[in-house]
Amino acid sequence: MKRNALTLIVGALLLIIFFLLLFVFQVRKSEVAVVTRFGAVVREQTAPGAYLKWPWPIEQVYKFDQRIQSFESDPLHEALTADNFNLLVQVYVGWRIRDPKAFFPKFTDGSITAAETTLRGIVSTAKAGVIGRHPLADLVSADPRQIKFDAIENEIKASIQRQVVTNNYGVKIDFLGIKRIGLPESVTTAVFDRMKSERDRIASKSQYEGQAQADIIRSDAQRDAAGRLAAASSQAKEIRGQGEAEAAKSLDAFRQNPELANFIFRLDALENSLKERSTLIFDQQTPPFDLFRGGLTTTNAPLRPLP
């Protein structure tokens, strides 16, 4: 009895597994699925989980990777710029399946390889068209401000996206970027000459701007110096005038009392001689050292104070 029960359990499990294999399919998180009935698409499953289906040959399930796919364009394809220069431009592209029901019938059994081959042709056409609207300086220039990589990449991406939407390929272009730019040998010399010319122009402009700034600074400094000299000259004249006025007052006093003036001048001369620590050898008969004698001969005229 136990052996019969075990046989029944194993048989039931095998039957359940067989049923699941025939009538159930699973969609993982990284996948999308398309279900066909007698070869025609009837529905799609984009959310992960388990779903029921009729067994083959009634219904068949095709699963696709919904993660971003990427590829690089052919670097040997030349593109002509707006100013008639040939360039070798290679781009990288990231795309993914947006609409599985539209994607599946466009390519054999929803082949990723077939879709990528088609996209390569679209990328090549869009790249040539966009580059043909831009001059060489937008891609190769000595001045980084002239390069327009971002604008060109966005234009190529938008052109590709319009074509895949128009043809209803069921895919979306997530990103596109320029990977490499090459110059044919016939163009290299002309490009280098242009870059040298641009560098010379930038250097000349910088030199001119520096010279103009130096002239402005020099002019400001000269104007400031002239103002300071004028102010100093005016102040010197004012001080000189005040000194002359004071000297005139002293001169009047000295004229009224010449002996006092003589005495003051001698004291000043003696003071100037003794400003530094020094040893003097002098003749007491020689002014102003005659002040060291025992007395000073003066007149009996009264001394008048200086005003």
C-alpha positions in Angstrom: 0.0 0.0 0.0 2.8 2.4 0.9 4.5 1.7 -2.4 1.3 2.4 -4.3 0.7 5.7 -2.5 4.2 6.8 -3.2 3.7 5.9 -6.9 0.5 7.9 -7.0 2.2 10.9 -5.4 5.1 10.8 -7.8 2.8 10.4 -10.7 0.7 13.4 -9.5 3.8 15.5 -9.2 4.9 14.6 -12.7 1.5 15.4 -14.0 1.5 18.8 -12.4 4.9 19.5 -13.7 3.9 18.4 -17.2 0.8 20.6 -16.9 2.8 23.6 -15.8 5.3 23.1 -18.7 2.4 23.0 -21.2 0.1 25.7 -19.8 2.3 28.1 -17.8 5.2 30.4 -18.7 7.3 32.7 -16.6 8.5 36.3 -17.4 11.6 37.5 -15.5 12.1 41.1 -14.4 14.7 41.7 -17.2 12.4 40.2 -19.9 9.3 41.0 -21.9 7.2 38.4 -23.7 5.0 38.2 -26.8 2.4 35.4 -27.1 1.4 34.3 -30.6 -1.6 32.2 -31.5 -1.2 30.3 -34.8 1.6 32.7 -35.6 -0.3 35.9 -35.0 0.5 38.2 -32.0 -2.3 38.2 -29.5 -0.8 39.8 -26.4 2.4 40.9 -24.6 3.6 40.5 -21.0 5.9 43.2 -19.7 5.5 42.6 -15.9 7.4 39.8 -14.2 5.4 36.8 -13.1 3.8 33.5 -14.2 1.1 33.4 -16.9 -1.2 30.8 -18.5 -1.0 29.9 -22.2 -2.4 27.3 -24.5 0.2 24.6 -25.4 2.1 24.5 -28.6 1.1 24.5 -31.5 -1.8 26.7 -30.5 0.2 29.4 -28.7 3.9 30.1 -28.6 5.8 32.5 -26.3 8.8 34.6 -27.5 10.9 36.3 -24.8 13.1 39.4 -25.3 15.7 41.1 -23.1 14.2 44.5 -22.1 17.5 45.8 -20.8 19.4 48.5 -22.7 21.4 47.2 -25.7 24.4 49.1 -27.0 26.6 49.1 -30.1 29.1 51.3 -31.9 28.8 52.7 -35.4 31.3 52.0 -38.2 34.3 54.3 -37.7 35.4 54.1 -41.3 32.3 55.8 -42.7 33.2 59.3 -43.8 30.8 62.3 -43.3 31.0 65.6 -45.2 30.8 68.8 -43.1 28.9 71.9 -44.2 32.3 73.5 -45.3 33.2 70.4 -47.3 35.6 68.6 -45.0 35.6 64.8 -44.7 35.4 63.4 -41.1 35.5 59.9 -39.7 33.0 60.0 -36.9 32.2 57.0 -34.6 29.2 57.1 -32.2 27.9 54.7 -29.6 24.2 54.1 -29.2 22.0 52.6 -26.4 18.6 51.3 -27.2 15.9 49.1 -25.7 12.6 47.4 -26.7 9.7 49.8 -26.0 6.8 48.0 -27.7 7.2 44.2 -27.9 4.1 43.8 -30.1 5.5 46.2 -32.7 9.1 44.9 -32.3 8.3 41.2 -32.9 6.8 41.3 -36.4 9.4 43.9 -37.7 12.3 41.5 -37.2 12.5 37.8 -37.7 11.2 36.2 -34.5 12.1 39.5 -32.7 15.9 39.0 -33.4 18.1 41.5 -31.5 20.8 41.0 -34.1 18.4 41.9 -36.9 17.2 45.0 -35.1 20.8 46.1 -34.4 21.6 45.7 -38.1 18.7 47.9 -39.1 19.6 50.5 -36.5 23.2 50.7 -37.7 21.9 51.8 -41.1 19.6 54.4 -39.6 22.5 55.7 -37.4 24.8 56.0 -40.4 22.2 58.0 -42.3 21.3 60.3 -39.4 24.9 60.9 -38.5 25.8 62.0 -42.1 22.8 64.2 -42.3 23.4 66.1 -39.0 27.2 66.5 -39.6 26.4 67.9 -43.1 24.6 70.8 -41.4 27.6 71.8 -39.2 31.0 73.3 -40.1 34.2 71.6 -39.1 34.8 74.1 -36.3 31.8 72.7 -34.4 33.7 69.4 -34.1 37.4 70.2 -34.3 38.6 73.6 -33.0 41.4 75.1 -31.0 38.7 77.1 -29.1 36.7 74.8 -26.8 33.9 77.3 -26.8 33.2 76.6 -30.5 32.8 72.9 -30.1 29.2 71.7 -30.1 29.3 68.0 -29.3 26.2 68.1 -27.1 24.1 69.8 -29.7 25.3 67.5 -32.5 24.7 64.4 -30.3 21.2 65.5 -29.5 20.4 66.2 -33.1 21.6 62.7 -34.2 19.6 61.0 -31.4 16.4 63.0 -32.3 16.8 62.1 -36.0 17.2 58.4 -35.2 14.2 58.4 -32.8 12.0 60.0 -35.4 12.9 57.3 -38.0 12.2 54.4 -35.6 8.9 55.9 -34.5 7.9 56.5 -38.2 8.7 52.9 -39.1 7.1 51.6 -35.8 10.1 49.5 -34.9 9.0 49.3 -31.3 12.3 50.5 -29.9 13.5 53.6 -28.1 17.0 55.3 -28.3 18.1 55.9 -24.7 21.4 57.6 -25.3 23.9 58.5 -28.1 27.3 60.0 -27.9 30.4 60.7 -30.1 33.1 58.3 -29.2 35.8 59.2 -31.7 36.6 61.6 -34.5 39.2 60.9 -37.2 40.6 63.1 -40.0 41.5 61.7 -43.4 45.1 62.4 -44.4 43.9 64.8 -47.1 42.2 66.9 -44.4 44.8 66.8 -41.6 47.0 69.5 -43.0 44.1 71.9 -43.6 42.8 71.3 -40.1 46.1 71.9 -38.5 46.5 75.1 -40.4 43.1 76.3 -39.3 43.8 75.4 -35.7 47.1 77.3 -35.9 45.3 80.3 -37.3 42.7 80.2 -34.6 45.4 79.9 -31.9 47.2 82.9 -33.4 44.0 84.9 -33.5 43.2 84.0 -29.8 46.8 85.0 -28.8 46.6 88.3 -30.7 43.2 89.0 -29.1 44.6 88.3 -25.6 47.7 90.4 -26.2 45.6 93.3 -27.4 43.2 93.1 -24.4 46.3 92.9 -22.1 47.9 96.0 -23.7 44.6 97.9 -23.5 44.3 97.0 -19.8 47.9 98.0 -19.2 47.3 101.4 -20.9 44.2 102.0 -18.7 46.2 101.1 -15.5 49.1 103.3 -16.6 46.8 106.2 -17.4 45.1 105.9 -14.0 48.4 105.8 -12.2 49.7 108.8 -14.1 46.5 110.7 -13.3 46.7 109.8 -9.6 50.4 110.8 -9.5 49.6 114.2 -11.1 46.9 114.8 -8.6 49.1 113.9 -5.7 51.9 116.1 -7.0 49.5 119.0 -7.5 48.2 118.6 -3.9 51.8 118.4 -2.5 52.9 121.5 -4.4 49.9 123.4 -3.2 50.5 122.3 0.4 54.3 123.2 0.0 53.4 126.7 -1.2 51.0 127.2 1.7 53.6 126.1 4.2 56.3 128.2 2.5 53.9 131.2 2.7 53.3 130.6 6.4 57.0 130.3 7.0 57.7 133.5 5.1 55.1 135.3 7.1 56.6 134.2 10.4 60.0 135.1 9.1 58.8 138.6 8.3 57.5 139.0 11.8 60.9 137.9 13.2 62.7 140.2 10.8 60.8 143.2 12.2 61.7 142.2 15.7 65.4 141.7 14.8 65.5 145.1 13.1 64.3 146.7 16.2 66.9 144.9 18.4 69.9 143.7 16.2 71.9 142.6 19.3 69.2 140.2 20.3 69.2 138.8 16.7 72.9 138.4 16.8 72.7 136.6 20.2 69.9 134.2 18.9 71.8 133.3 15.7 74.9 132.5 17.8 72.9 130.3 20.1 71.4 128.5 17.1 74.8 127.9 15.6 76.1 126.6 18.9 73.1 124.3 19.3 73.7 122.9 15.8 77.3 122.2 16.7 76.4 120.3 19.8 73.5 118.1 18.5 75.7 114.9 18.3 77.9 113.7 21.1 81.3 115.2 20.1 84.5 116.8 21.4 85.0 120.4 20.4 88.4 122.2 20.1 87.6 125.9 19.4 88.9 129.4 19.8 86.9 131.5 22.3 87.4 134.5 20.1 85.6 132.9 17.2 81.8 133.2 17.1 79.7 131.5 18.2 82.1 130.0 20.7 82.8 133.4 22.2 79.7 132.6 24.3 81.9 130.4 26.5 83.8 133.4 27.7 83.1 134.8 31.0 80.9 137.7 29.8 79.1 139.1 26.9 79.4 142.7 25.8 76.1 144.2 25.1 74.6 147.6 24.9 72.4 149.0 27.5 69.4 148.9 25.2 66.5 147.0 26.7 65.6 143.7 25.2 62.2 143.5 23.5 60.3 140.2 23.4 59.6 138.7 20.0 56.1 139.0 18.9 
